[in-house]
Amino acid sequence: MRVRLTALLPAMLAAGCATNPDKDPVQLRLNDLEARVARMERIVTNEAQVSQNVDEMQGSLRELRGDIEELQHNNETLNKQQRAFYTDLDKRLSAAGGGSGVLAGAAAGAAAGTAAGAAAGAEGAAAGSNAPSPTEQAVYGQAFDALKAGSYSIAITGFKDFLKTYPDSSLADNAQYWLGEAYYVSHEYDSAAGSFRTVLKKWPDSPKAPDAMLKLGYTQFAQKQFPAARATLDEVTRKYPGTDSAKLAAERLRRMPAQPSQ
């Protein structure tokens, strides 16, 4: 019996090695596939996180641009008010026989930071009459705050009411642009495109015109109007070279496929 067991032992060991899962080619293949699936899942997760981060960064950038615009507007308004004050004071002194037109020019020069501004003080004060009223600023500010807070429907209503009530306001071009932004982030692309086109048509020289043309291109791309989007973005780079809008347009053009899928 001992001889038979000794003879069978090598065969049993060989059989055990044959069934070792570490050497099973099917199991090895399964392990490899599971590892590849795990790597793909990690890649997909990372891409989703990157996409979310990009959306958050774009939202933060939109808020920062809005804050900068608001600060610039407040500074401009303050300068105009200062020029108007000194012009009025100069007129009072002149009427009393002690004025020479120096105060208004000096005030404008201080606001502009140049000698030419001092010479054009009276002209700058006259332009101050176009400054928005406190009521205009309040209505505009409420709509803008709603946009920054993500209350897009409230912002849309607010900017539309502002444009209807104050169509000739010095803030009208800004309100029209931000109305387009509110439509865009709400995926109301037809209305967004109409708002951006209105900025370009009514205020072609507005500081918001480059941004309006850029966002029109973005909107056309979202609408899958790819040839139109490419043409609009190309025009941004040609018409506004060196601007942030031109840089963003060029970047979008580089990432835009030659033949996007419909």
C-alpha positions as CSV (number, residue, x, y, z in Angstrom):
1,M,0.0,0.0,0.0
2,R,2.8,2.4,0.9
3,V,4.4,1.7,-2.5
4,R,1.1,2.5,-4.3
5,L,0.7,5.8,-2.4
6,T,4.3,6.7,-3.2
7,A,3.7,6.1,-6.9
8,L,0.5,8.1,-6.9
9,L,2.0,11.1,-5.1
10,P,3.7,12.8,-8.2
11,A,0.5,12.4,-10.2
12,M,-1.6,14.1,-7.4
13,L,0.9,16.9,-7.2
14,A,0.8,17.4,-10.9
15,A,-2.9,17.6,-10.8
16,G,-2.8,20.1,-8.0
17,C,-0.5,22.3,-10.0
18,A,-2.8,22.1,-13.1
19,T,-5.7,23.4,-11.1
20,N,-3.7,26.2,-9.4
21,P,-5.8,29.4,-10.0
22,D,-2.6,31.4,-10.3
23,K,-1.6,29.5,-13.4
24,D,-5.1,29.4,-14.9
25,P,-5.0,31.4,-18.2
26,V,-8.7,32.1,-18.0
27,Q,-8.3,33.6,-14.5
28,L,-5.3,35.5,-15.6
29,R,-7.2,37.0,-18.5
30,L,-10.1,37.9,-16.2
31,N,-7.7,39.6,-13.7
32,D,-6.2,41.6,-16.6
33,L,-9.7,42.7,-17.8
34,E,-10.7,43.7,-14.3
35,A,-7.6,45.8,-13.9
36,R,-8.2,47.5,-17.3
37,V,-11.9,48.2,-16.3
38,A,-10.7,49.7,-13.0
39,R,-8.2,52.0,-14.8
40,M,-11.0,53.1,-17.2
41,E,-13.3,53.8,-14.3
42,R,-10.6,56.0,-12.7
43,I,-10.0,57.9,-15.9
44,V,-13.8,58.5,-16.4
45,T,-14.0,59.7,-12.8
46,N,-11.1,62.1,-13.2
47,E,-12.6,63.5,-16.5
48,A,-15.9,64.1,-14.8
49,Q,-14.2,65.9,-11.9
50,V,-12.2,68.0,-14.4
51,S,-15.4,68.9,-16.2
52,Q,-17.0,69.9,-13.0
53,N,-14.0,72.0,-12.0
54,V,-14.1,73.8,-15.4
55,D,-17.8,74.6,-14.9
56,E,-17.1,76.0,-11.5
57,M,-14.1,78.0,-12.7
58,Q,-16.2,79.5,-15.6
59,G,-18.9,80.5,-13.0
60,S,-16.3,82.1,-10.8
61,L,-14.8,83.9,-13.8
62,R,-18.2,85.2,-14.8
63,E,-18.7,86.6,-11.3
64,L,-15.3,88.2,-11.2
65,R,-15.9,89.9,-14.5
66,G,-19.2,91.2,-13.2
67,D,-17.5,92.5,-10.0
68,I,-14.8,94.2,-12.1
69,E,-17.4,95.8,-14.4
70,E,-19.4,97.0,-11.3
71,L,-16.3,98.5,-9.8
72,Q,-15.3,100.2,-13.0
73,H,-18.8,101.7,-13.4
74,N,-18.8,102.9,-9.8
75,N,-15.4,104.6,-10.3
76,E,-16.6,106.2,-13.5
77,T,-19.7,107.5,-11.9
78,L,-17.7,108.9,-9.0
79,N,-15.4,110.7,-11.3
80,K,-18.3,112.2,-13.2
81,Q,-19.9,113.4,-10.0
82,Q,-16.6,115.0,-8.9
83,R,-16.3,116.8,-12.2
84,A,-19.9,118.0,-12.0
85,F,-19.4,119.3,-8.5
86,Y,-16.2,121.2,-9.4
87,T,-17.8,122.6,-12.5
88,D,-20.8,123.9,-10.5
89,L,-18.5,125.4,-7.9
90,D,-16.4,127.1,-10.6
91,K,-19.6,128.6,-12.1
92,R,-20.6,129.9,-8.7
93,L,-17.1,131.5,-8.2
94,S,-17.2,133.0,-11.7
95,A,-20.6,134.5,-11.0
96,A,-19.2,136.1,-7.9
97,G,-16.2,137.5,-9.8
98,G,-13.6,135.2,-8.4
99,G,-13.6,132.2,-10.8
100,S,-11.4,131.5,-13.8
101,G,-12.5,128.0,-14.9
102,V,-9.5,126.4,-13.2
103,L,-11.3,124.2,-10.7
104,A,-13.4,122.3,-13.2
105,G,-10.4,121.6,-15.4
106,A,-8.3,120.5,-12.5
107,A,-10.9,118.2,-11.3
108,A,-11.2,116.5,-14.7
109,G,-7.5,116.3,-14.9
110,A,-7.2,114.6,-11.6
111,A,-9.9,112.1,-12.6
112,A,-8.3,111.4,-16.0
113,G,-4.7,111.5,-14.7
114,T,-3.4,113.6,-17.7
115,A,-2.8,117.2,-18.6
116,A,-5.1,116.8,-21.5
117,G,-7.9,115.9,-19.1
118,A,-7.4,119.2,-17.2
119,A,-7.8,121.1,-20.5
120,A,-11.1,119.3,-21.2
121,G,-12.6,119.6,-17.7
122,A,-15.7,121.5,-18.8
123,E,-16.4,119.1,-21.6
124,G,-16.1,116.1,-19.3
125,A,-18.5,117.7,-16.8
126,A,-21.1,118.0,-19.5
127,A,-20.8,114.3,-20.2
128,G,-21.6,113.7,-16.5
129,S,-25.2,114.5,-17.3
130,N,-25.5,111.0,-18.9
131,A,-24.6,109.3,-15.6
132,P,-27.4,106.8,-14.5
133,S,-29.7,108.0,-11.8
134,P,-29.7,106.3,-8.4
135,T,-33.0,104.6,-9.3
136,E,-31.4,103.2,-12.5
137,Q,-28.4,102.0,-10.6
138,A,-30.6,100.3,-8.0
139,V,-32.7,98.5,-10.6
140,Y,-29.7,97.4,-12.6
141,G,-27.9,96.3,-9.4
142,Q,-30.8,94.1,-8.3
143,A,-30.8,92.3,-11.6
144,F,-27.0,91.9,-11.6
145,D,-27.0,90.6,-8.0
146,A,-29.6,88.0,-9.0
147,L,-27.4,86.9,-11.9
148,K,-24.4,86.5,-9.6
149,A,-26.5,84.5,-7.1
150,G,-27.5,82.1,-9.8
151,S,-31.2,83.3,-9.8
152,Y,-31.3,83.4,-13.6
153,S,-35.0,83.8,-14.1
154,I,-35.1,86.7,-11.7
155,A,-32.1,88.3,-13.4
156,I,-33.8,87.9,-16.8
157,T,-36.9,89.6,-15.6
158,G,-34.9,92.3,-14.0
159,F,-32.7,93.1,-17.0
160,K,-35.7,93.1,-19.3
161,D,-37.6,95.5,-17.0
162,F,-34.6,97.7,-16.9
163,L,-34.2,97.9,-20.7
164,K,-37.9,98.6,-21.1
165,T,-37.9,101.4,-18.5
166,Y,-34.5,102.9,-19.3
167,P,-33.7,102.1,-22.9
168,D,-31.4,105.1,-23.2
169,S,-29.5,104.6,-20.0
170,S,-25.7,104.5,-20.1
171,L,-26.1,101.0,-18.5
172,A,-28.3,99.7,-21.3
173,D,-25.6,98.0,-23.3
174,N,-24.3,96.2,-20.1
175,A,-27.9,95.2,-19.2
176,Q,-28.5,93.8,-22.7
177,Y,-25.2,91.8,-22.5
178,W,-25.9,90.3,-19.1
179,L,-29.5,89.5,-20.2
180,G,-27.8,87.4,-22.9
181,E,-25.6,85.8,-20.3
182,A,-28.6,84.9,-18.1
183,Y,-30.3,83.3,-21.1
184,Y,-27.1,81.5,-22.1
185,V,-26.5,79.8,-18.7
186,S,-30.3,78.9,-18.7
187,H,-29.8,77.1,-22.1
188,E,-32.3,79.5,-23.7
189,Y,-30.0,79.8,-26.7
190,D,-32.3,81.5,-29.2
191,S,-33.0,84.3,-26.7
192,A,-29.3,84.5,-25.8
193,A,-28.2,84.8,-29.4
194,G,-30.8,87.6,-29.9
195,S,-29.5,89.5,-26.9
196,F,-25.9,89.3,-28.0
197,R,-26.8,90.4,-31.5
198,T,-28.7,93.4,-30.1
199,V,-25.6,94.5,-28.3
200,L,-23.6,94.4,-31.5
201,K,-26.3,96.2,-33.5
202,K,-27.2,99.0,-31.1
203,W,-23.9,99.5,-29.3
204,P,-21.1,98.4,-31.7
205,D,-18.5,100.5,-29.9
206,S,-19.5,99.3,-26.4
207,P,-16.8,97.7,-24.2
208,K,-19.2,94.7,-24.1
209,A,-19.2,94.3,-27.9
210,P,-16.1,91.9,-28.0
211,D,-17.7,89.7,-25.2
212,A,-21.1,89.8,-26.9
213,M,-19.6,88.5,-30.2
214,L,-17.6,85.8,-28.4
215,K,-20.7,84.6,-26.6
216,L,-22.7,84.7,-29.8
217,G,-20.1,82.2,-31.2
218,Y,-20.5,80.0,-28.1
219,T,-24.2,80.1,-28.4
220,Q,-24.2,79.2,-32.1
221,F,-21.9,76.2,-31.2
222,A,-24.4,75.1,-28.5
223,Q,-27.1,75.3,-31.2
224,K,-25.0,73.1,-33.4
225,Q,-24.7,75.9,-36.0
226,F,-21.0,74.9,-36.4
227,P,-20.1,76.9,-39.6
228,A,-21.8,80.0,-38.2
229,A,-20.0,79.5,-34.8
230,R,-16.6,79.2,-36.5
231,A,-17.2,82.3,-38.7
232,T,-18.3,84.4,-35.6
233,L,-15.3,83.3,-33.5
234,D,-13.0,84.0,-36.5
235,E,-14.4,87.5,-36.7
236,V,-13.7,88.0,-32.9
237,T,-10.0,87.3,-33.5
238,R,-9.8,89.6,-36.5
239,K,-11.9,92.5,-35.1
240,Y,-10.6,92.5,-31.5
241,P,-7.0,91.3,-31.7
242,G,-5.1,91.1,-28.4
243,T,-8.2,91.2,-26.3
244,D,-9.3,88.5,-23.8
245,S,-12.3,87.8,-26.0
246,A,-10.0,87.1,-29.0
247,K,-7.8,84.8,-27.0
248,L,-10.9,82.8,-25.8
249,A,-12.2,82.7,-29.3
250,A,-8.9,81.3,-30.6
251,E,-8.8,78.7,-27.9
252,R,-12.4,77.6,-28.7
253,L,-11.5,77.4,-32.4
254,R,-8.5,75.2,-31.6
255,R,-10.7,72.8,-29.6
256,M,-13.5,72.8,-32.2
257,P,-13.4,69.7,-34.4
258,A,-13.2,70.3,-38.1
259,Q,-16.3,68.2,-38.8
260,P,-18.4,68.2,-35.5
261,S,-20.9,65.3,-35.3
262,Q,-24.5,66.4,-35.7
